[in-house]
Amino acid sequence: MNNKLNSSRRRFLQQMGTMASLAPLASTVNFLGLSQKAAAADSPSDYKAMVCIFLFGGSDSFNCVIPRDTSGYGTYAVARRDLAIGQNKLLSLTDSAHVDPLGRSFGLNPAMASLYPLFQSEGKLAVTLNVGPLMAPLTKQQFFDGTVPRPPSLESHADQQFQTQTAGIFSQDRGFSGWNGRLADLFVSANGASANFANISVNGYNVIQSGVQTLPFVVNSGSFDLSLSKYASSDMQTRLLAGVQGLLTSSPHVFATAYGNSKGLALAGNAALAQALNGVPAPAGFPLTDLGGQLQSVAQIMSVAPALGIHRQTFFCALGGFDTHANQNLNQPGLLGELADAMTAFYRQTQAVGLANSVTTFTASEFGRTFAMNESLGTDHAWGGIQFVLGGAVQGGFYGTMPDQTLNGPDDMSTQGRFIPTTAVDQIASTLALWFGVSPADLSSVTPRIGNFATANLGFMA
């Protein structure tokens, strides 16, 4: 074989080879054919899960958390113009433990009112400020003089989605893995025969859950029993499945064989998950929205984790529509309401089943948007933004530093409010990884650039 095989092709072969070596068996727990040996003594026996909600398009998060003091709001109103939320409508967010260096106070967008008590009275919502992909801490002067490296292709949807989901890998040509995938790789022994269910996506294939030993297991939200044909009876389904599995293993070609083995495992995995979920109803109380349905499916799958013998899981959900270049006020309030209502319903469900301290939900987006309104009543691509972290183990409050929001000010790399991040995606990821059970010695395998930053633990997880 050509020794100059490119890295992405090599990665594909490695992953397919890994899957091809896992002969599917009949039972739910053993279908992967992995070792049934007990987990190592230092492997966790408790259950923890992380749920990523990716906001595709670049969320204008500086219209989620807004200065409400006179001076700060004045700066906001000048930049936002017609997009500004009325000062008297903001829901006051107070956090005496983390005081803003510029003396500002902040409020929550009223469209996200369902999240308000989780921050203000229950202390289970963390607001992480001015977050973005970084290679190392970067000032405005360093940005312009080039003395500190900066991520390539800033403001590119595809590139910054990749950078955010990989947390520290900035060149796709080198091959890649996502930070949730690398996290799951560390817990393969803890998950044992159910390791294929370590990373479950209810919103398609993604980068963040792609590890070396673990990959996203994609399911359809609300429907876990995949029929080969909606017109065939159960007996015919069985015969069709046998025929498909035979075809999948009939080719001698290396790529066809790898694909066939992978597809066969996917079919077996789908059947195993459907079997585990048979008779398990979807939990009530979720909003009838796209994201509400995704999180309802996540909650339903989590309920069978003990039956599957799994101890560490990540889940991937997503909500699109955040590329608000025009008429932002027509779309953003509904998007923010859908996000807040679904997150709140999911958290209440984890409380109801006793999993609140074991499950943490976090938002992410490829970049924030310009602080200044454009001429189309929208906002444009920028860099730093705000993320939310919610869960029973979360120590609520503000984390990081809200930028000086003066246009062309000390934190603006332009004249439109494109703020240079002061908190790296890596620091969010490493803080969550430590809570998940990763040892400090193994942290660099999850966030390879974390040593470039002042702290690996921002403190928002108990």
ZIKAUR-V809521 format. One record per residue. RES is the residue in one letter. PSI is psi in radians with two decimals (* if undefined). Layout:
RES_PSI, RES_PSI
//
This chain:
M_2.53, N_2.15, N_-0.24, K_0.36, L_2.21, N_2.76, S_-0.65, S_-0.65, R_-0.72, R_-0.74, R_-0.73, F_-0.80, L_-0.69, Q_-0.78, Q_-0.75, M_-0.65, G_-0.70, T_-0.80, M_-0.65, A_-0.46, S_-0.10, L_1.60, A_2.14, P_2.42, L_-3.13, A_-0.66, S_2.79, T_-0.85, V_-0.49, N_0.17, F_-0.39, L_-0.30, G_0.34, L_2.91, S_2.43, Q_0.19, K_2.60, A_2.61, A_2.68, A_2.75, A_-0.54, D_0.12, S_2.47, P_2.53, S_-0.13, D_-3.11, Y_2.33, K_2.56, A_2.57, M_2.43, V_2.01, C_2.28, I_1.83, F_2.23, L_1.66, F_2.38, G_-0.31, G_1.68, S_2.32, D_1.27, S_-0.27, F_-0.01, N_0.16, C_-0.84, V_2.08, I_2.40, P_2.40, R_-0.08, D_2.85, T_-0.84, S_-0.86, G_-0.72, Y_-0.60, G_-0.78, T_-0.76, Y_-0.84, A_-0.65, V_-0.75, A_-0.69, R_-0.52, R_-2.05, D_-0.20, L_-0.12, A_2.36, I_2.38, G_2.35, Q_-0.65, N_-0.12, K_-0.24, L_2.46, L_2.00, S_2.20, L_2.08, T_2.38, D_1.66, S_-0.31, A_-0.38, H_1.65, V_2.37, D_2.26, P_-0.47, L_0.12, G_0.30, R_2.70, S_2.77, F_2.77, G_2.78, L_2.45, N_2.26, P_-0.33, A_-0.33, M_0.50, A_-0.53, S_-0.41, L_-0.26, Y_-0.89, P_-0.45, L_-0.47, F_-0.92, Q_-0.73, S_-0.51, E_-0.36, G_0.65, K_0.12, L_2.12, A_2.42, V_1.96, T_2.19, L_2.42, N_0.99, V_2.51, G_2.96, P_2.28, L_2.60, M_-0.47, A_2.83, P_2.50, L_2.23, T_2.96, K_-0.72, Q_-0.77, Q_-0.60, F_-0.78, F_-0.54, D_-0.11, G_0.30, T_-0.29, V_2.31, P_2.56, R_2.74, P_2.51, P_2.80, S_0.81, L_2.50, E_0.15, S_2.18, H_-0.99, A_-0.79, D_-0.74, Q_-0.40, Q_-0.77, F_-0.81, Q_-0.70, T_-0.71, Q_-0.39, T_-0.41, A_1.25, G_-0.11, I_2.11, F_0.02, S_1.98, Q_-0.39, D_-0.35, R_0.06, G_2.96, F_2.86, S_2.64, G_2.77, W_-0.51, N_-0.62, G_-0.76, R_-0.61, L_-0.83, A_-0.57, D_-0.59, L_-0.30, F_0.40, V_-0.75, S_-0.63, A_-0.58, N_-0.23, G_-2.28, A_-0.19, S_0.36, A_-0.40, N_-0.30, F_0.24, A_-0.65, N_1.82, I_2.23, S_2.31, V_0.29, N_0.81, G_3.06, Y_2.58, N_2.91, V_-0.70, I_-0.54, Q_0.10, S_1.82, G_-2.87, V_-0.77, Q_-0.30, T_2.52, L_2.86, P_2.35, F_1.86, V_2.24, V_2.80, N_2.21, S_2.19, G_-0.16, S_1.96, F_-0.13, D_1.74, L_1.99, S_2.45, L_-0.49, S_2.29, K_-0.15, Y_-0.10, A_2.57, S_2.99, S_-0.66, D_-0.75, M_-0.61, Q_-0.77, T_-0.76, R_-0.72, L_-0.76, L_-0.74, A_-0.71, G_-0.76, V_-0.76, Q_-0.60, G_-0.75, L_-0.63, L_-0.41, T_0.26, S_-0.27, S_2.43, P_-0.13, H_2.40, V_-0.73, F_-0.70, A_-0.68, T_-0.76, A_-0.77, Y_-0.75, G_-0.76, N_-0.72, S_-0.79, K_-0.68, G_-0.73, L_-0.64, A_-0.75, L_-0.76, A_-0.70, G_-0.73, N_-0.75, A_-0.69, A_-0.74, L_-0.71, A_-0.68, Q_-0.76, A_-0.56, L_-0.06, N_2.13, G_-0.01, V_1.93, P_2.66, A_2.35, P_2.61, A_2.99, G_0.14, F_2.51, P_2.62, L_1.11, T_2.96, D_-0.92, L_-0.63, G_-0.73, G_-0.67, Q_-0.82, L_-0.53, Q_-0.73, S_-0.70, V_-0.81, A_-0.68, Q_-0.73, I_-0.71, M_-0.54, S_-0.33, V_0.15, A_-0.75, P_-0.67, A_-0.56, L_-0.20, G_0.56, I_2.47, H_-0.38, R_2.22, Q_2.61, T_2.61, F_2.59, F_2.14, C_2.89, A_2.70, L_2.22, G_-3.12, G_0.14, F_0.11, D_1.28, T_1.23, H_-0.40, A_2.57, N_0.81, Q_-0.62, N_-0.26, L_-0.46, N_-0.68, Q_-0.74, P_-0.72, G_-0.71, L_-0.79, L_-0.66, G_-0.74, E_-0.76, L_-0.90, A_-0.78, D_-0.71, A_-0.74, M_-0.74, T_-0.78, A_-0.71, F_-0.76, Y_-0.75, R_-0.61, Q_-0.72, T_-0.60, Q_-0.78, A_-0.55, V_0.16, G_0.41, L_0.14, A_-0.74, N_-0.18, S_-0.13, V_2.27, T_2.28, T_2.40, F_2.58, T_2.74, A_2.71, S_2.77, E_-0.61, F_2.89, G_-3.02, R_2.91, T_2.45, F_-0.54, A_2.43, M_2.47, N_-3.06, E_0.04, S_0.38, L_0.65, G_-2.89, T_2.74, D_3.08, H_2.43, A_-2.32, W_-1.51, G_2.63, G_-3.05, I_2.42, Q_2.72, F_2.50, V_2.24, L_2.35, G_2.91, G_-0.47, A_0.01, V_2.38, Q_1.75, G_2.78, G_-2.98, F_2.43, Y_2.38, G_-2.89, T_2.19, M_2.31, P_2.77, D_2.05, Q_0.26, T_2.22, L_2.31, N_0.39, G_-2.92, P_-0.30, D_0.04, D_2.11, M_0.09, S_-2.71, T_0.17, Q_0.11, G_0.84, R_1.65, F_2.34, I_2.20, P_2.52, T_-0.11, T_2.24, A_2.57, V_-0.66, D_-0.64, Q_-0.62, I_-0.83, A_-0.75, S_-0.63, T_-0.76, L_-0.66, A_-0.70, L_-0.74, W_-0.64, F_-0.37, G_0.11, V_2.34, S_2.65, P_-0.56, A_-0.49, D_-0.03, L_-0.61, S_-0.32, S_-0.36, V_-0.79, T_1.54, P_-0.37, R_0.18, I_-0.46, G_-0.24, N_-0.18, F_2.76, A_-0.59, T_2.56, A_-0.14, N_1.90, L_-0.19, G_0.13, F_0.00, M_2.33, A_*
//
